[in-house]
């Protein structure tokens, strides 16, 4: 199993955005949509051995966590708009204290970063100042285009996350996920 | 300089598609849009040392080649729709026998695969049956989601292209570009 956790501090948490202008109306759900497709799609299908948690802390209704389960996902298309529509459905689903299915393979829960407590260790935090990436199991934690807040960085440190970097160039969240997968694929 | 060439056999070559349904109306301009953003965008800007050639062989007006020049590109956003709009503008520009600018850093020309004659050698063709990737200069040639035709594979062989593979999992064009960049970044 490969586990990713992406933290979004800005994506709207009520799903009230326009699919005709995703970057301009959603708090950049496009960033998260691309991370979802990077996490699951290969040329010929869906990676069944992956789970992705998106911790949504943006306005107006945080926190919510959306969970994507590779083995249960259906109809995940590579284009941004289709995936943003799935995010929208999840954010419009009433989140309970336990996981509630919005569409097949996608669930939502009223939870913030504490969701990490139940994820596989060790934790790796993608960070420009991190050490080298050694492909191994655990949970890979990534920020969105704005990165983590200082408080979130501190809580990741407290959780024992090891900071890792994928190279000298700072990349987008979805690009980092592609590189982690490739590292794990070629171990 | 890093040079990529992507071959699309299906994207509409007249630019007559709807930005509201890119995958459904454009012959998958979304695939090419994602390849453009992978080729040029990092977390903090545009890779100035990159050129991308998209050889467009789809209906109804082939061949056309669109050239993206990193050092001249402006306003490249990471979302698919904005980039598809730039592709649309290029495909609606009358292509001459020499490069014609459609928007800053983007040019179009009436040319097919023969554009390769002027690109830096050696040529590397991404292929599932290829040998290992050794990061080095030259031109990296990729297909779209449908891959190359047998005839195109043969002409790449004739051009002396070395077939390379990035790992055991077959990936999308944009994902391959991310991996090639990272390989070159970390040499």
Interface residues (C-beta under 8 A of the other chain):
Chain A: X20 X21 X22 X23 X30 X31 X34 X38 X41 X42 X43 X44 X77 X78 X79 X80 X81 X82 X145 X166 X167 X168 X169 X170 X171 X172 X175 X178 X179 X181 X182 X185 X186
Chain B: X20 X21 X22 X23 X30 X31 X34 X38 X41 X42 X43 X44 X77 X78 X79 X80 X81 X82 X145 X166 X167 X168 X169 X170 X171 X172 X175 X178 X179 X181 X182 X185 X186
